[in-house]
Amino acid sequence: MDYHGSLDERVNVVHSGVDNEDFHPRNSCLYGEGISLKHGIANARPLVLPVGGDWERRGVRTVKKAL
């Protein structure tokens, strides 16, 4: 809203619901190896974890081919 200069009563802000501190990239370096070991995931491999449905629209097949 700051970008546009005013807060209009007609605008509803919907937050993503994601805690940016919990899901900050630095946490991968801090906790990634331990979590990978705990769940038996090879640490050097890329990990993609799609959440929710509609995988076709999310491009999961395309990402799988790319990896």
MDAnalysis code that builds the backbone (N, CA, C; Angstrom):
import MDAnalysis as mda
import numpy as np

u = mda.Universe.empty(201, n_residues=67, atom_resindex=np.repeat(np.arange(67), 3), trajectory=True)
u.add_TopologyAttr("name", ["N", "CA", "C"] * 67)
u.add_TopologyAttr("resid", np.arange(1, 68))
u.add_TopologyAttr("resname", ["MET", "ASP", "TYR", "HIS", "GLY", "SER", "LEU", "ASP", "GLU", "ARG", "VAL", "ASN", "VAL", "VAL", "HIS", "SER", "GLY", "VAL", "ASP", "ASN", "GLU", "ASP", "PHE", "HIS", "PRO", "ARG", "ASN", "SER", "CYS", "LEU", "TYR", "GLY", "GLU", "GLY", "ILE", "SER", "LEU", "LYS", "HIS", "GLY", "ILE", "ALA", "ASN", "ALA", "ARG", "PRO", "LEU", "VAL", "LEU", "PRO", "VAL", "GLY", "GLY", "ASP", "TRP", "GLU", "ARG", "ARG", "GLY", "VAL", "ARG", "THR", "VAL", "LYS", "LYS", "ALA", "LEU"])
u.atoms.positions = np.array([
    [0.812, -1.177, 0.000],
    [0.000, 0.000, 0.000],
    [0.861, 1.249, 0.000],
    [2.028, 1.190, 0.600],
    [2.910, 2.355, 0.628],
    [3.313, 2.782, -0.774],
    [3.455, 1.823, -1.659],
    [3.881, 2.104, -3.026],
    [2.894, 3.035, -3.731],
    [1.603, 2.837, -3.461],
    [0.577, 3.621, -4.137],
    [0.246, 4.918, -3.414],
    [0.817, 5.110, -2.237],
    [0.670, 6.381, -1.568],
    [-0.503, 6.528, -0.623],
    [-1.481, 5.633, -0.660],
    [-2.608, 5.761, 0.263],
    [-3.237, 4.393, 0.511],
    [-3.961, 4.310, 1.603],
    [-4.665, 3.081, 1.940],
    [-6.147, 3.313, 1.693],
    [-6.668, 2.670, 0.674],
    [-8.058, 2.825, 0.298],
    [-8.902, 1.809, 1.077],
    [-10.043, 2.213, 1.600],
    [-10.909, 1.311, 2.362],
    [-11.427, 0.158, 1.513],
    [-11.366, 0.296, 0.212],
    [-11.870, -0.759, -0.676],
    [-10.860, -1.875, -0.875],
    [-9.645, -1.716, -0.395],
    [-8.584, -2.695, -0.598],
    [-8.445, -3.564, 0.649],
    [-8.518, -4.873, 0.461],
    [-8.290, -5.822, 1.547],
    [-6.939, -6.483, 1.335],
    [-6.090, -6.438, 2.325],
    [-4.779, -7.076, 2.240],
    [-4.909, -8.502, 2.760],
    [-4.513, -9.471, 1.940],
    [-4.544, -10.874, 2.334],
    [-3.100, -11.335, 2.443],
    [-2.665, -11.617, 3.653],
    [-1.295, -12.054, 3.878],
    [-1.142, -13.512, 3.473],
    [0.052, -13.895, 3.109],
    [0.282, -15.241, 2.579],
    [0.125, -16.344, 3.605],
    [0.247, -16.035, 4.875],
    [0.136, -17.066, 5.901],
    [1.428, -17.823, 6.115],
    [2.498, -17.386, 5.485],
    [3.802, -18.030, 5.619],
    [4.663, -17.188, 6.544],
    [5.239, -17.813, 7.537],
    [6.127, -17.103, 8.454],
    [7.478, -16.928, 7.764],
    [7.811, -15.697, 7.404],
    [9.046, -15.431, 6.662],
    [10.304, -15.713, 7.470],
    [10.204, -15.759, 8.775],
    [11.361, -16.123, 9.596],
    [11.572, -17.629, 9.573],
    [10.505, -18.396, 9.689],
    [10.621, -19.865, 9.656],
    [11.100, -20.356, 8.298],
    [10.669, -19.708, 7.225],
    [10.984, -20.173, 5.881],
    [12.021, -19.292, 5.187],
    [12.896, -18.690, 5.959],
    [13.964, -17.855, 5.408],
    [15.068, -18.754, 4.844],
    [15.691, -18.389, 3.711],
    [16.752, -19.223, 3.118],
    [17.904, -19.543, 4.071],
    [18.192, -18.678, 5.025],
    [19.306, -18.958, 5.941],
    [19.049, -20.223, 6.755],
    [17.772, -20.574, 6.961],
    [17.447, -21.757, 7.745],
    [17.870, -23.046, 7.051],
    [17.970, -23.009, 5.740],
    [18.446, -24.175, 5.017],
    [19.876, -24.501, 5.428],
    [20.688, -23.484, 5.567],
    [22.077, -23.679, 5.997],
    [22.147, -24.097, 7.469],
    [21.264, -23.550, 8.288],
    [21.292, -23.841, 9.719],
    [20.738, -25.219, 10.055],
    [19.644, -25.614, 9.379],
    [18.934, -26.819, 9.784],
    [18.817, -27.885, 8.701],
    [19.135, -27.534, 7.470],
    [18.904, -28.433, 6.342],
    [19.526, -29.801, 6.465],
    [20.788, -29.864, 6.851],
    [21.477, -31.152, 6.926],
    [20.843, -32.050, 7.994],
    [20.555, -31.491, 9.156],
    [19.947, -32.279, 10.230],
    [18.579, -32.820, 9.851],
    [17.777, -31.988, 9.198],
    [16.447, -32.419, 8.775],
    [16.560, -33.484, 7.700],
    [17.488, -33.294, 6.766],
    [17.687, -34.286, 5.710],
    [18.088, -35.632, 6.302],
    [19.021, -35.621, 7.232],
    [19.450, -36.868, 7.875],
    [18.304, -37.528, 8.627],
    [17.540, -36.742, 9.344],
    [16.419, -37.263, 10.132],
    [15.407, -38.000, 9.258],
    [15.208, -37.518, 8.033],
    [14.197, -38.098, 7.150],
    [14.791, -38.977, 6.043],
    [16.092, -39.232, 6.123],
    [16.734, -40.123, 5.162],
    [16.823, -39.565, 3.756],
    [16.979, -38.258, 3.635],
    [17.074, -37.603, 2.325],
    [18.527, -37.257, 2.065],
    [19.030, -37.650, 0.885],
    [20.407, -37.316, 0.523],
    [20.552, -35.802, 0.485],
    [21.452, -35.261, 1.271],
    [21.585, -33.813, 1.435],
    [22.023, -33.094, 0.165],
    [22.789, -33.734, -0.683],
    [23.330, -33.068, -1.869],
    [22.311, -32.989, -3.008],
    [21.184, -33.672, -2.872],
    [20.200, -33.687, -3.952],
    [19.187, -32.553, -3.784],
    [18.716, -32.011, -4.897],
    [17.666, -30.992, -4.803],
    [16.397, -31.615, -4.231],
    [15.648, -30.845, -3.497],
    [14.415, -31.330, -2.897],
    [13.292, -30.376, -3.254],
    [12.248, -30.917, -3.839],
    [11.066, -30.139, -4.185],
    [9.903, -30.742, -3.423],
    [9.187, -29.911, -2.688],
    [8.054, -30.381, -1.904],
    [6.815, -29.568, -2.257],
    [6.087, -30.006, -3.296],
    [4.869, -29.276, -3.643],
    [3.803, -29.524, -2.584],
    [3.048, -28.498, -2.275],
    [2.009, -28.596, -1.265],
    [0.669, -28.266, -1.907],
    [-0.320, -29.065, -1.614],
    [-1.655, -28.818, -2.140],
    [-1.927, -29.647, -3.377],
    [-2.979, -29.324, -4.035],
    [-3.387, -30.064, -5.228],
    [-3.043, -29.318, -6.497],
    [-3.659, -29.754, -7.583],
    [-3.492, -29.134, -8.896],
    [-2.026, -29.096, -9.323],
    [-1.386, -30.243, -9.233],
    [0.039, -30.341, -9.556],
    [0.330, -29.991, -11.007],
    [-0.604, -30.275, -11.892],
    [-0.389, -29.943, -13.306],
    [-0.185, -28.446, -13.472],
    [-1.037, -27.659, -12.854],
    [-0.932, -26.209, -12.976],
    [0.324, -25.676, -12.302],
    [0.792, -26.363, -11.278],
    [1.990, -25.925, -10.565],
    [3.272, -26.251, -11.331],
    [3.158, -27.074, -12.369],
    [4.329, -27.389, -13.188],
    [5.248, -28.435, -12.603],
    [4.722, -29.315, -11.750],
    [5.559, -30.321, -11.107],
    [6.213, -31.239, -12.146],
    [5.472, -31.625, -13.165],
    [6.032, -32.494, -14.205],
    [7.200, -31.803, -14.919],
    [7.058, -30.520, -15.203],
    [8.125, -29.761, -15.867],
    [9.360, -29.664, -14.981],
    [9.158, -29.417, -13.695],
    [10.291, -29.347, -12.761],
    [10.977, -30.702, -12.675],
    [10.220, -31.773, -12.619],
    [10.788, -33.133, -12.551],
    [11.646, -33.421, -13.780],
    [11.174, -33.054, -14.955],
    [11.956, -33.244, -16.169],
    [13.232, -32.428, -16.145],
    [13.148, -31.216, -15.618],
    [14.313, -30.328, -15.573],
    [15.396, -30.845, -14.630],
    [14.982, -31.523, -13.559],
    [15.962, -32.039, -12.611],
    [16.530, -33.350, -13.100],
])
